[in-house]
């Protein structure tokens, strides 16, 4: 993921969004697939969830929008939820796998 400076700041803010069930941030879980910030400050976050029908989707969306909109220069946040590619534990960072006891 080649990110601009503002996209990198969004990415860094998303590292602060903790999945309420797993207690690991969305970035280390491998749920963030892409970040695109336009010249006008519109941010599109393409992501997935660990399971379809996740009961925490509304809470996560709220936390994501709050984090993204805290970045200077971002005025709007849109979340694009995708199911392809399918998420699996191999998308997690080493940190997340160790924290969850997956080796």
C-alpha positions as CSV (number, residue, x, y, z in Angstrom):
1,X,0.0,0.0,0.0
2,X,1.8,3.1,-1.2
3,X,0.4,6.0,0.8
4,X,0.7,9.7,0.6
5,X,1.7,11.7,3.8
6,X,-2.0,12.4,4.7
7,X,-3.0,8.7,4.0
8,X,-0.1,7.6,6.2
9,X,-1.5,9.8,9.0
10,X,-4.9,8.2,8.5
11,X,-3.3,4.8,8.6
12,X,-1.5,5.7,11.8
13,X,-4.7,6.9,13.4
14,X,-6.4,3.6,12.4
15,X,-3.7,1.8,14.5
16,X,-5.5,3.4,17.5
17,X,-8.9,1.8,16.6
18,X,-9.1,-1.3,18.7
19,X,-11.5,-4.2,17.8
20,X,-13.7,-4.5,21.0
21,X,-13.8,-8.3,20.8
22,X,-10.2,-9.1,20.0
23,X,-8.5,-6.1,21.7
24,X,-6.1,-5.7,18.8
25,X,-6.1,-2.7,16.4
26,X,-7.7,-2.9,13.0
27,X,-4.4,-2.4,11.2
28,X,-2.5,-5.3,12.9
29,X,-5.6,-7.5,12.4
30,X,-5.1,-6.9,8.7
31,X,-8.6,-5.5,8.2
32,X,-7.6,-2.3,6.4
33,X,-7.1,-3.0,2.7
34,X,-6.7,0.6,1.3
35,X,-6.9,4.2,2.2
36,X,-7.4,6.9,-0.4
37,X,-7.6,10.6,0.5
38,X,-8.7,13.0,-2.4
39,X,-7.4,16.5,-2.9
40,X,-10.7,17.8,-1.4
41,X,-10.2,15.8,1.8
42,X,-12.6,12.9,1.1
43,X,-11.1,9.8,2.7
44,X,-12.2,6.3,1.5
45,X,-11.2,3.5,3.7
46,X,-11.5,0.1,2.1
47,X,-11.7,-2.7,4.7
48,X,-13.2,-6.0,5.7
49,X,-14.2,-7.7,8.9
50,X,-13.2,-11.0,10.4
51,X,-16.7,-12.4,9.9
52,X,-19.7,-11.5,7.9
53,X,-22.5,-10.2,10.0
54,X,-20.2,-8.9,12.8
55,X,-22.4,-7.4,15.5
56,X,-19.9,-4.6,16.2
57,X,-19.9,-3.1,12.7
58,X,-21.8,0.0,13.7
59,X,-19.4,0.6,16.7
60,X,-16.4,0.0,14.5
61,X,-17.7,2.4,11.8
62,X,-18.1,5.1,14.4
63,X,-14.6,4.6,15.8
64,X,-13.1,4.5,12.4
65,X,-14.8,7.7,11.3
66,X,-13.8,9.5,14.5
67,X,-10.1,8.4,14.0
68,X,-10.0,9.4,10.3
69,X,-11.7,12.8,10.8
70,X,-9.2,13.6,13.5
71,X,-6.5,13.9,10.8
72,X,-5.9,17.4,9.6
73,X,-7.0,17.9,6.0
74,X,-9.6,15.1,6.1
75,X,-13.1,16.5,6.0
76,X,-15.2,13.4,5.1
77,X,-14.8,9.7,5.7
78,X,-16.4,6.9,3.7
79,X,-16.0,3.3,4.7
80,X,-16.2,0.7,1.9
81,X,-16.8,-2.7,3.4
82,X,-15.6,-5.5,1.1
83,X,-15.5,-9.3,1.3
84,X,-12.9,-9.9,-1.4
85,X,-10.2,-10.8,-0.7
86,X,-11.6,-12.8,2.1
87,X,-9.9,-12.1,5.5
88,X,-8.1,-14.9,7.2
89,X,-5.5,-15.0,10.0
90,X,-2.6,-14.8,7.5
91,X,-3.5,-11.1,7.0
92,X,-2.6,-10.3,10.6
93,X,0.8,-9.0,11.6
94,X,3.1,-11.1,13.6
95,X,2.3,-8.9,16.6
96,X,-1.4,-9.7,16.3
97,X,-0.8,-13.4,15.9
98,X,1.4,-13.6,19.0
99,X,-1.1,-11.5,21.0
100,X,-3.9,-13.9,20.0
101,X,-1.8,-17.0,20.6
102,X,-1.7,-17.9,16.9
103,X,1.7,-19.1,15.8
